[in-house]
Amino acid sequence: MKNDNHRPRSEGLRTNATSILTASLLLALTPHAAAQDTPQASSQPSNGNTKNLQAVIVTGTRAQNRTDSTSLSPIDVVPASALQSTGTNELSTALARLIPSLNFPRPAATDTTDSQRPAQLRGLAPDEVLVLVDGKRWHTSAMVNVDGTIGRGSAPVDLNTIPLSAIDHIEVLRDGASAQYGSDAIAGVINIILKHGAQGGSVELDGGHYQTGGGKQWQGSANVGIPLNGDKGWLRISVDDDHQDPTNHGGVDVRYPQLGEKQVFGDPTVSQHNLFLNSQYDITHNIQFYAFGSYHERNAISDELYRNPYGYPSSVSTLLSALYPGGYQPLLQSRSTDESLVAGVRGTTASGWRWDVSANYGGNRVSLDTINTANYAFLHDFGYTPTHFFDGIVSSAQQVADVDIAKDFNLSWLPNAVTLAFGGEYQRNTYSISAGDPSSYYVGTSGLTGGAQGFSGYSPVNTGAWSRSDVAQYVSLETNLTDKLGTSLAVRHEDYNDFGNTVSGAFAARYDFTDRFALRGSVSSGFRAPSLAQEDYSQIGSLYLTPSSAGPGVAPGIYQTGLLPVSNPVAQLLGAQALRPERSHNYTVGAVFNPIDPLTLTFDLYQINIYNRIVLSSTLSGLNTPVVVDYLAANGITDVAYSSAQYFTNAVNTRTQGGDLVTSYHSDFGNAGSLDSTLSYNYNRTQVTHVAANPSQLDALGLQLERVTYRDIKGLLANSTPRSKLIFNENYTLGHWVFNGNLIRYGSFTAYSNSTYLLNQTYSPQWVLDVAGSYNLDNWTFSLGVDNATNSYPDKVIAANSTNGTIPYSEFSPAGFNGRYYYTKVIYHW
């Protein structure tokens, strides 16, 4: 259990933040201001130009009438129709095909990372983007990405648990927003807006397959609105059920071509079931009760690396050959259960105060099994081995209570209304790990590899349950100081019971030189609290060193190795420290240009400086040498021995610089139809600007710990994502027909090797074309489409990096490596 004993306190920061909040409230609530109240007053001038009649946005603003074209910060509004125009049923994949600053690679053979894949915004870590659903903080996944893939060390939100059928539109704020929303909003905010109301519904059936490599998919979904007590309320129900077969693009082991193609390398087998509910009920004319929530199940089977029969340990080769004569490929089965429930009451008082009180629960539980495998040590000691191992359970949950209050004030000394918003939040997070079957982590004393091959189970040394809490307060002011100059200011104070206080601030402004041209900019500070998974997750295995394998001066016996939590005494003796929050400074400047009514252009430049970024350290080896054993023993560690270890650490500072260009043009051809064209482009570059020094206690022992490896510094934190991404979309409507084309250019990226720079590989840019056509007949829509119509593949990896030819493609490839995909959709809507 987390506690606040001996934690650092910043009373000055807390006092300053409280003073700012109090002063802002007193300013807004003075009698002079109250006398000028006008309920629902506009906070923006009206210029009467119909080009600005767009949907009102709710992300990054507390005002009631901001649109994406009048926003002070860059924001993308993605309608459900755009999501559905893609051939995918995955929310993350659909967004990546529409938003150039979002990256969503498709890693394979990386444990559960291929079934709970992380998404990046602006090249930053997947857990540095905040995900909201109808404005409420969404919970994260329980799994931690500890493999060598994009997002290594993160436990982000699993966007693919939210069904497309429940979504009305999505607002993506491409700006730091910690001052408005708290932790995680360094790169920006993805706010998923649900369908509302009792009217309308749809039933949809999709199916498709890849041209080669398997991967058949199907999905059935339905969304329906139901009125409650006449027109006093409504309930919307979304149900999804889908399945995808695995894909396979593995190669033949060049050492043993007689075995044929054994390595399965591609997307996992996935079956999902999803129920999403959204409701509202009018208690009175000005007060509504609302609730929404979901229940999601996913059963995924991921392929691990193939074990060939020529590599069996000699002491158990006969037994293994009888069990798996042609070799075997372990499979990791993850059964994920995702639950959420948000309920609240909101309303408006007679004097114009808008208020919202809500409670929010969300949790993810993942049960792991390794199947079609063996435990070599168990087989040696008992003459047999299970082939199916229960590996344990990881769970995470959050409970949140929010109070949000806002009002528009007319002040005599300002030409436009001021929107004041303030509120508070209480958040509690929990995390737990449960052990697997003893056979899943059994080691024995034979010296053979213990634990289930592919994924060793969690042992009792990994297990535990942890929690922490946070109390936050915020205030924001937003107004147009003149009819041309809009501004906003926000301050947020948070108090975590494990690392103390933090204060974030944000200021944004926009100046409209004319009705058609404006400049905008923002500056903000931000933070991301270390997740409980980063603080407490461990994946510690064991091995037995025989006298022949122990090495000079090393005693034979059982040694532990793996990822240690920072609270572990051994980790602390090796330089681990309590994790601190990441902090950021965000700067954005841009322009909005509408030279003619059909054409809109936005261009934004940004720089994000992040300090104390949390990363997974390199592996510290040599812990079983006499000097280290004596050092640990002198500090009370005598009951367990270690051979190597790693831990999370606030090791690096980074600087991210880039730009976003979005242009849209609407062509009306009269009886010949209409064409909507969108060109969007992102350039993004991240550099590591500082790496923490080696811990002093390790220097004294003569050990060198690379806080961050060469591969991380140059690749995973910098250049292993495309430097640029271009999207060109055309949507043509003619009568009952709709045709869509989406062309994406992914820029080059580099995969780095820790062993030698000679194995680094830079991959060529890749073009991917998706095309689709739909016909609308009464209440029916029939669609045919081809994703990756040109059957484009990324470069193959060089021979030295191909795992002897079995892994021909890079896990960093932003478009995957599955090739051409054909699909059809049938929708009945009303």
Buried (B, 14 or more C-beta within 10 A) or exposed (E): EBEBEEBEEBEEBBEBBEEBBEEBEEBBEEEEBEEBBEEEBBBBBEEEEEBBEEEEBBBBBBBBBBBBBBBBBBBBBBBBEBBBBBBBBBBBBBBBBBBBBBBBBBBBBBBBBBBBBBBBBBBBBBBBBBBBBBBBBBBBBBBBBBBBBBBBBBBBBBBBBBBBBBBBBBBBBBBBBBBBBBBBBBBBBBBBBBBBEBEEBBBBBBBBBBEEBBBEBBBBBBBBBEEBEEEEBBBBBBBBBBBBBBBBBBBBBEEBEEBEBBBBBBBBBBEBBBBBBBBBBBEEEEBBBBBBBBBBBBBBBBBBBBBBBEEBBEEBEEBBEEBBEEBBBBBBBBBBBBBBBBBBBBBBEEEBBBBBBBBBBBBBBBBBBBBBBBBBBBBBBEEEBBBBBBBBBBBBBBBBBBBBBBBBBBBEEBEBBBBBBBBBBBBBBBBBBBBBBEBBBBBBBBBBBBBBBBBBBBBEBBBBEBBBBBBBBBBBBBBBBBEBBBBBBBBBBBBBBBBBBBBBBBBBBBBBEEEBBBBBBBBBBBBBBBBBBBBBBBBBBBBBBEEEEBEEEBEBBBBBBBBBBBBBEBBBBBBBBBBBBBBBBBBBBBBBBBEEEBBBBBBBBBEBBBBBBBBBBBBBBBBBBEEBBEBBEEEEBEEEBBBBBBBBBBBBBBBBBBBBBBBBBBBEEEEEBEBBBBBBBBBBBBBBEEBBEBBEBBEEBEBEBBBBBBBBBBBBBBBBBBBBBBBBBBBBBEEEEBBBBBBBBBBBBBBBBBEEEEBBBEBEBBEBBBBBBBEBEEEEBBBBBBBBBBBBBBBBBEEEBBBBBBBBBBBBBBBBBBBBBBBBBEBBBE
